[in-house]
C-alpha cells in the first residue's frame, strides 16, 4: 500500500470514529503490506489489521485499542507508549518489538510470539498471554497483575520487579527466568516447570509453630510440630503435613470436608500431603500464621 492510499484510509477511519460511524468508514488493513510504515500517533481504534505486515513499523503512541491484529507481523515494530487495550493480538508476531510503556491491559496475546520483546513498564494487567512465546522478553517493572500466562514460555525472560499478583502461571516454563524482586502474591504457579528458587516467598518458619485455621463454626488454634513439613505458595495461606488441635469450637469440621473433624488434643492428619509448595490448594492441613488472616478467609 502506498503512502497516499494509506493516508486516505486513515482519514476515512478518523471520520468514522469521530462521527460514531455516520461518516467515513472503519479502516480495513487486513493483510496489508505496511512494513516500516510510519504510523506514529495514528488513530486506529477498532481497525481491522488481521494478518497485516507491520514489521519494523513505527507505531509509537498509536491508538490500537480494540483493534483486530490477529496473526499480524509486528516483528521489530516500535510500539512504545501505544494504546493496545483490549486489542486482539492472538497469534501475532511481536518478537523483538519495542513495547516500552505500552498499554496492553485486557489484550488477547494468546499464542503470540514475543521473544526478545522489550515490555519494560508495559501494562499487561488482565491480558491473555496463554501459550505465548516470551523467551528472552524484557518484562522488568511490567504490570502483569491478573494476567493469564498459563503454558507460556518464559524461559530466560527478565521479570525482575514485575507485578505478578494473582497472575495465572499454571504450566508456564520459567527456565532461567529472572524473578528477583517480583511480586508474586496470590500468583498460581501450580504445574509450572523449572521454577527458580524464590526464597523471599517462603513465609513458614521452622520449629514448633502456633497457627490458626477457619473451620465450619469458627476458628481453630493449631500446633504445627517442628517435625511436620510445612509449605506455602505465593499467598499467606500455608499447608502442613499434620497438626495438633489446641483449641476449637465444639463439633468443628473442615470447610471443605464435613467428615474431617477437629477435636481439642487430637492429632489431625490430612488424606494426603502434597510437598509441591506451588500447588496451593492441594493436600495438607491449611492454615494461616495469624488469627486475623484466618478470620478474614
C-alpha positions as a Markdown table, in Angstrom:
| # | Residue | x | y | z |
|---|---|---|---|---|
| 1 | Unk | 0.0 | 0.0 | 0.0 |
| 2 | Unk | 1.5 | 3.4 | -1.0 |
| 3 | Unk | 1.6 | 6.3 | 1.4 |
| 4 | Unk | -1.2 | 8.2 | -0.3 |
| 5 | Unk | -3.6 | 5.3 | -0.1 |
| 6 | Unk | -2.7 | 4.8 | 3.5 |
| 7 | Unk | -3.4 | 8.4 | 4.3 |
| 8 | Unk | -6.9 | 8.1 | 2.7 |
| 9 | Unk | -7.7 | 5.0 | 4.8 |
| 10 | Unk | -6.5 | 6.8 | 8.0 |
| 11 | Unk | -8.5 | 9.9 | 7.2 |
| 12 | Unk | -11.7 | 7.9 | 6.4 |
| 13 | Unk | -11.2 | 6.0 | 9.7 |
| 14 | Unk | -10.8 | 9.2 | 11.6 |
| 15 | Unk | -14.1 | 10.5 | 10.2 |
| 16 | Unk | -15.8 | 7.2 | 11.0 |
| 17 | Unk | -14.5 | 7.3 | 14.6 |
| 18 | Unk | -15.3 | 10.9 | 15.3 |
| 19 | Unk | -18.8 | 10.7 | 13.8 |
| 20 | Unk | -19.6 | 7.4 | 15.5 |
| 21 | Unk | -19.9 | 5.6 | 12.2 |
| 22 | Unk | -22.0 | 8.2 | 10.4 |
| 23 | Unk | -19.3 | 9.3 | 8.1 |
| 24 | Unk | -16.2 | 7.7 | 6.5 |
| 25 | Unk | -15.5 | 4.0 | 7.0 |
| 26 | Unk | -13.7 | 1.8 | 9.5 |
| 27 | Unk | -10.1 | 1.0 | 8.4 |
| 28 | Unk | -9.7 | -2.4 | 6.8 |
| 29 | Unk | -6.0 | -3.0 | 6.5 |
| 30 | Unk | -6.2 | -6.8 | 6.8 |
| 31 | Unk | -3.2 | -8.4 | 5.0 |
| 32 | Unk | -1.9 | -5.0 | 4.1 |
| 33 | Unk | 1.8 | -4.6 | 3.4 |
| 34 | Unk | 2.9 | -1.8 | 5.8 |
| 35 | Unk | 6.4 | -2.8 | 6.5 |
| 36 | Unk | 8.4 | 0.1 | 8.0 |
| 37 | Unk | 5.4 | 2.4 | 7.7 |
| 38 | Unk | 5.3 | 5.5 | 9.8 |
| 39 | Unk | 2.1 | 5.2 | 11.8 |
| 40 | Unk | 3.2 | 7.1 | 14.9 |
| 41 | Unk | 0.3 | 8.5 | 16.9 |
| 42 | Unk | -2.1 | 7.1 | 14.3 |
| 43 | Unk | -5.7 | 6.6 | 15.4 |
| 44 | Unk | -6.6 | 3.0 | 14.6 |
| 45 | Unk | -9.0 | 2.1 | 17.3 |
| 46 | Unk | -11.3 | -0.8 | 16.2 |
| 47 | Unk | -9.4 | -1.1 | 12.9 |
| 48 | Unk | -9.0 | -4.3 | 11.0 |
| 49 | Unk | -5.3 | -5.3 | 10.7 |
| 50 | Unk | -5.6 | -9.0 | 10.7 |
| 51 | Unk | -2.6 | -10.6 | 9.0 |
| 52 | Unk | -1.1 | -7.2 | 8.2 |
| 53 | Unk | 2.7 | -6.9 | 7.7 |
| 54 | Unk | 3.7 | -4.2 | 10.1 |
| 55 | Unk | 7.2 | -5.5 | 10.7 |
| 56 | Unk | 9.6 | -2.6 | 11.6 |
| 57 | Unk | 6.7 | -0.1 | 11.5 |
| 58 | Unk | 6.7 | 3.0 | 13.7 |
| 59 | Unk | 3.6 | 2.8 | 15.8 |
| 60 | Unk | 4.9 | 4.8 | 18.7 |
| 61 | Unk | 1.9 | 6.3 | 20.6 |
| 62 | Unk | -0.6 | 4.9 | 18.2 |
| 63 | Unk | -4.2 | 4.1 | 19.4 |
| 64 | Unk | -4.8 | 0.5 | 18.5 |
| 65 | Unk | -7.2 | -0.3 | 21.3 |
| 66 | Unk | -9.9 | -2.9 | 20.4 |
| 67 | Unk | -8.1 | -3.4 | 17.0 |
| 68 | Unk | -8.1 | -6.8 | 15.3 |
| 69 | Unk | -4.4 | -7.6 | 14.9 |
| 70 | Unk | -4.7 | -11.4 | 14.8 |
| 71 | Unk | -1.7 | -13.0 | 13.2 |
| 72 | Unk | -0.2 | -9.7 | 12.2 |
| 73 | Unk | 3.5 | -9.4 | 11.7 |
| 74 | Unk | 4.8 | -6.8 | 14.1 |
| 75 | Unk | 8.3 | -8.1 | 14.4 |
| 76 | Unk | 10.7 | -5.3 | 15.4 |
| 77 | Unk | 7.9 | -2.8 | 15.3 |
| 78 | Unk | 8.1 | 0.3 | 17.6 |
| 79 | Unk | 5.1 | 0.3 | 19.8 |
| 80 | Unk | 6.4 | 2.3 | 22.8 |
| 81 | Unk | 3.6 | 4.1 | 24.5 |
| 82 | Unk | 1.0 | 2.6 | 22.2 |
| 83 | Unk | -2.6 | 2.0 | 23.4 |
| 84 | Unk | -3.4 | -1.6 | 22.8 |
| 85 | Unk | -6.1 | -2.1 | 25.4 |
| 86 | Unk | -8.4 | -5.0 | 24.6 |
| 87 | Unk | -6.7 | -5.4 | 21.2 |
| 88 | Unk | -6.9 | -8.9 | 19.7 |
| 89 | Unk | -3.3 | -10.0 | 19.0 |
| 90 | Unk | -3.8 | -13.7 | 19.0 |
| 91 | Unk | -1.0 | -15.4 | 17.2 |
| 92 | Unk | 0.6 | -12.1 | 16.3 |
| 93 | Unk | 4.4 | -11.9 | 15.8 |
| 94 | Unk | 5.8 | -9.3 | 18.2 |
| 95 | Unk | 9.3 | -10.7 | 18.5 |
| 96 | Unk | 11.9 | -8.1 | 19.2 |
| 97 | Unk | 9.2 | -5.4 | 19.2 |
| 98 | Unk | 9.6 | -2.3 | 21.4 |
| 99 | Unk | 6.6 | -2.1 | 23.7 |
| 100 | Unk | 8.0 | 0.0 | 26.5 |
| 101 | Unk | 5.2 | 1.8 | 28.4 |
| 102 | Unk | 2.7 | 0.2 | 26.0 |
| 103 | Unk | -0.8 | -0.3 | 27.4 |
| 104 | Unk | -1.9 | -3.8 | 26.7 |
| 105 | Unk | -4.5 | -4.1 | 29.5 |
| 106 | Unk | -7.0 | -6.8 | 28.7 |
| 107 | Unk | -5.4 | -7.6 | 25.3 |
| 108 | Unk | -5.6 | -11.0 | 23.8 |
| 109 | Unk | -2.0 | -12.2 | 23.2 |
| 110 | Unk | -2.7 | -15.9 | 23.3 |
| 111 | Unk | -0.1 | -17.9 | 21.3 |
| 112 | Unk | 1.6 | -14.6 | 20.3 |
| 113 | Unk | 5.3 | -14.5 | 19.6 |
| 114 | Unk | 7.0 | -12.0 | 22.0 |
| 115 | Unk | 10.5 | -13.5 | 22.2 |
| 116 | Unk | 13.1 | -10.7 | 22.8 |
| 117 | Unk | 10.4 | -8.0 | 23.0 |
| 118 | Unk | 11.0 | -5.0 | 25.3 |
| 119 | Unk | 8.0 | -4.8 | 27.6 |
| 120 | Unk | 9.6 | -2.8 | 30.4 |
| 121 | Unk | 6.9 | -0.7 | 32.2 |
| 122 | Unk | 4.2 | -2.1 | 29.9 |
| 123 | Unk | 0.7 | -2.6 | 31.4 |
| 124 | Unk | -0.3 | -6.2 | 30.8 |
| 125 | Unk | -2.8 | -6.4 | 33.6 |
| 126 | Unk | -5.6 | -8.9 | 32.9 |
| 127 | Unk | -4.1 | -9.7 | 29.5 |
| 128 | Unk | -4.4 | -13.2 | 28.0 |
| 129 | Unk | -0.8 | -14.4 | 27.3 |
| 130 | Unk | -1.7 | -18.1 | 27.4 |
| 131 | Unk | 0.7 | -20.1 | 25.3 |
| 132 | Unk | 2.7 | -17.0 | 24.3 |
| 133 | Unk | 6.4 | -17.3 | 23.5 |
| 134 | Unk | 8.1 | -14.9 | 25.9 |
| 135 | Unk | 11.6 | -16.3 | 25.7 |
| 136 | Unk | 14.2 | -13.6 | 26.5 |
| 137 | Unk | 11.4 | -11.0 | 26.8 |
| 138 | Unk | 12.3 | -7.9 | 28.9 |
| 139 | Unk | 9.5 | -7.5 | 31.4 |
| 140 | Unk | 11.2 | -5.7 | 34.1 |
| 141 | Unk | 8.8 | -3.4 | 36.1 |
| 142 | Unk | 5.9 | -4.6 | 33.9 |
| 143 | Unk | 2.4 | -4.8 | 35.3 |
| 144 | Unk | 1.2 | -8.4 | 34.9 |
| 145 | Unk | -1.4 | -8.3 | 37.6 |
| 146 | Unk | -4.1 | -10.8 | 36.9 |
| 147 | Unk | -2.6 | -11.8 | 33.6 |
| 148 | Unk | -3.1 | -15.2 | 32.2 |
| 149 | Unk | 0.3 | -16.7 | 31.5 |
| 150 | Unk | -0.7 | -20.3 | 31.6 |
| 151 | Unk | 1.5 | -22.6 | 29.4 |
| 152 | Unk | 3.5 | -19.5 | 28.3 |
| 153 | Unk | 7.2 | -20.0 | 27.6 |
| 154 | Unk | 9.1 | -17.5 | 29.9 |
| 155 | Unk | 12.4 | -19.2 | 29.7 |
| 156 | Unk | 15.3 | -16.6 | 30.2 |
| 157 | Unk | 12.7 | -13.8 | 30.5 |
| 158 | Unk | 13.6 | -10.9 | 32.7 |
| 159 | Unk | 10.7 | -10.4 | 35.2 |
| 160 | Unk | 12.6 | -8.6 | 37.9 |
| 161 | Unk | 10.4 | -6.2 | 39.9 |
| 162 | Unk | 7.4 | -7.1 | 37.8 |
| 163 | Unk | 3.9 | -7.1 | 39.3 |
| 164 | Unk | 2.6 | -10.7 | 39.0 |
| 165 | Unk | 0.0 | -10.5 | 41.7 |
| 166 | Unk | -2.8 | -13.0 | 41.1 |
| 167 | Unk | -1.3 | -13.9 | 37.7 |
| 168 | Unk | -2.0 | -17.4 | 36.3 |
| 169 | Unk | 1.3 | -19.1 | 35.6 |
| 170 | Unk | -0.1 | -22.7 | 35.5 |
| 171 | Unk | 2.1 | -24.8 | 33.3 |
| 172 | Unk | 4.4 | -22.0 | 32.4 |
| 173 | Unk | 8.1 | -22.6 | 31.6 |
| 174 | Unk | 10.2 | -20.5 | 33.9 |
| 175 | Unk | 13.6 | -22.0 | 33.0 |
| 176 | Unk | 16.3 | -19.3 | 33.6 |
| 177 | Unk | 13.7 | -16.6 | 34.2 |
| 178 | Unk | 14.8 | -13.7 | 36.4 |
| 179 | Unk | 12.1 | -13.1 | 39.1 |
| 180 | Unk | 14.2 | -11.1 | 41.6 |
| 181 | Unk | 12.0 | -8.6 | 43.3 |
| 182 | Unk | 8.9 | -9.7 | 41.5 |
| 183 | Unk | 5.6 | -9.5 | 43.4 |
| 184 | Unk | 4.1 | -13.0 | 43.2 |
| 185 | Unk | 1.4 | -12.6 | 45.9 |
| 186 | Unk | -1.5 | -14.8 | 45.0 |
| 187 | Unk | 0.0 | -16.0 | 41.7 |
| 188 | Unk | -0.8 | -19.5 | 40.6 |
| 189 | Unk | 2.4 | -21.5 | 39.9 |
| 190 | Unk | 0.8 | -24.9 | 40.0 |
| 191 | Unk | 2.2 | -27.2 | 37.3 |
| 192 | Unk | 4.7 | -24.6 | 36.2 |
| 193 | Unk | 8.1 | -26.1 | 35.3 |
| 194 | Unk | 11.7 | -25.0 | 36.1 |
| 195 | Unk | 10.6 | -22.6 | 38.8 |
| 196 | Unk | 13.6 | -20.7 | 40.1 |
| 197 | Unk | 14.2 | -20.6 | 43.8 |
| 198 | Unk | 12.2 | -17.8 | 45.3 |
| 199 | Unk | 13.3 | -17.7 | 49.0 |
| 200 | Unk | 11.5 | -14.4 | 49.7 |
| 201 | Unk | 8.1 | -16.0 | 49.1 |
| 202 | Unk | 8.5 | -18.6 | 51.8 |
| 203 | Unk | 6.8 | -17.4 | 55.0 |
| 204 | Unk | 6.6 | -20.6 | 57.1 |
| 205 | Unk | 9.1 | -20.6 | 60.0 |
| 206 | Unk | 10.8 | -23.8 | 61.2 |
| 207 | Unk | 10.2 | -25.3 | 64.6 |
| 208 | Unk | 7.0 | -25.6 | 66.6 |
| 209 | Unk | 4.5 | -23.2 | 65.3 |
| 210 | Unk | 1.2 | -21.9 | 66.6 |
| 211 | Unk | -1.2 | -21.2 | 63.8 |
| 212 | Unk | -4.9 | -20.5 | 63.0 |
| 213 | Unk | -7.5 | -22.1 | 60.8 |
| 214 | Unk | -11.0 | -21.3 | 59.8 |
| 215 | Unk | -13.3 | -24.3 | 60.5 |
| 216 | Unk | -17.0 | -24.8 | 60.0 |
| 217 | Unk | -18.1 | -22.9 | 63.0 |
| 218 | Unk | -15.3 | -20.6 | 64.0 |
| 219 | Unk | -11.5 | -20.5 | 64.3 |
| 220 | Unk | -9.3 | -23.4 | 65.4 |
| 221 | Unk | -5.9 | -22.9 | 67.1 |
| 222 | Unk | -3.3 | -25.5 | 66.0 |
| 223 | Unk | 0.2 | -26.5 | 66.8 |
| 224 | Unk | 2.4 | -27.5 | 63.8 |
| 225 | Unk | 5.1 | -29.6 | 65.5 |
| 226 | Unk | 8.7 | -29.0 | 64.5 |
| 227 | Unk | 8.9 | -32.3 | 62.7 |
| 228 | Unk | 5.9 | -31.6 | 60.5 |
| 229 | Unk | 6.6 | -30.5 | 56.9 |
| 230 | Unk | 5.0 | -27.1 | 56.0 |
| 231 | Unk | 4.8 | -25.1 | 52.8 |
| 232 | Unk | 3.3 | -22.1 | 51.2 |
| 233 | Unk | 2.9 | -21.0 | 47.6 |
| 234 | Unk | 2.7 | -17.2 | 46.9 |
| 235 | Unk | -0.1 | -16.1 | 49.2 |
| 236 | Unk | -0.4 | -16.1 | 53.0 |
| 237 | Unk | -2.2 | -19.5 | 53.1 |
| 238 | Unk | 0.0 | -22.4 | 54.2 |
| 239 | Unk | -0.2 | -26.2 | 54.4 |
| 240 | Unk | 1.2 | -28.7 | 56.9 |
| 241 | Unk | 1.8 | -32.4 | 56.9 |
| 242 | Unk | -0.1 | -32.7 | 60.2 |
| 243 | Unk | -1.1 | -30.7 | 63.3 |
| 244 | Unk | -2.4 | -30.9 | 66.8 |
| 245 | Unk | -5.6 | -29.1 | 67.8 |
| 246 | Unk | -5.0 | -26.8 | 70.8 |
| 247 | Unk | -8.4 | -25.1 | 70.8 |
| 248 | Unk | -11.6 | -25.1 | 68.6 |
| 249 | Unk | -15.3 | -24.8 | 68.8 |
| 250 | Unk | -17.3 | -27.9 | 69.6 |
| 251 | Unk | -18.2 | -30.1 | 66.6 |
| 252 | Unk | -15.9 | -28.3 | 64.3 |
| 253 | Unk | -15.3 | -29.7 | 60.9 |
| 254 | Unk | -13.4 | -28.8 | 57.7 |
| 255 | Unk | -15.0 | -26.2 | 55.5 |
| 256 | Unk | -14.5 | -28.5 | 52.5 |
| 257 | Unk | -15.0 | -31.9 | 54.0 |
| 258 | Unk | -17.7 | -32.2 | 56.8 |
| 259 | Unk | -16.4 | -35.7 | 57.7 |
| 260 | Unk | -13.0 | -34.3 | 58.7 |
| 261 | Unk | -13.4 | -33.3 | 62.3 |
| 262 | Unk | -11.4 | -31.1 | 64.7 |
| 263 | Unk | -11.2 | -32.0 | 68.4 |
| 264 | Unk | -9.1 | -30.5 | 71.1 |
| 265 | Unk | -6.0 | -32.5 | 71.9 |
| 266 | Unk | -6.2 | -34.7 | 68.8 |
| 267 | Unk | -3.6 | -35.0 | 66.1 |
| 268 | Unk | -5.1 | -34.3 | 62.7 |
| 269 | Unk | -3.6 | -35.9 | 59.5 |
| 270 | Unk | -4.9 | -35.0 | 56.0 |
| 271 | Unk | -5.8 | -37.6 | 53.5 |
| 272 | Unk | -2.6 | -36.7 | 51.7 |
| 273 | Unk | 0.1 | -34.0 | 51.8 |
| 274 | Unk | 1.4 | -32.5 | 48.6 |
| 275 | Unk | 5.1 | -31.4 | 49.1 |
| 276 | Unk | 5.0 | -29.3 | 45.9 |
| 277 | Unk | 4.7 | -25.9 | 47.5 |
| 278 | Unk | 3.3 | -24.2 | 44.4 |
| 279 | Unk | 0.1 | -26.4 | 44.4 |
| 280 | Unk | -1.6 | -24.0 | 46.9 |
| 281 | Unk | -5.0 | -25.7 | 47.1 |
| 282 | Unk | -3.6 | -29.3 | 47.2 |
| 283 | Unk | -3.4 | -31.8 | 50.1 |
| 284 | Unk | -2.5 | -30.8 | 53.6 |
| 285 | Unk | -3.8 | -29.0 | 56.7 |
| 286 | Unk | -4.4 | -25.5 | 55.5 |
| 287 | Unk | -3.7 | -22.6 | 58.0 |
| 288 | Unk | -2.7 | -19.0 | 58.5 |
| 289 | Unk | 0.0 | -17.5 | 60.6 |
| 290 | Unk | -2.3 | -15.0 | 62.3 |
| 291 | Unk | -5.8 | -15.3 | 63.7 |
| 292 | Unk | -6.9 | -12.2 | 61.8 |
| 293 | Unk | -6.0 | -13.8 | 58.5 |
| 294 | Unk | -7.9 | -16.9 | 59.3 |
| 295 | Unk | -11.0 | -14.9 | 60.4 |
| 296 | Unk | -10.9 | -12.9 | 57.1 |
| 297 | Unk | -10.6 | -16.0 | 54.9 |
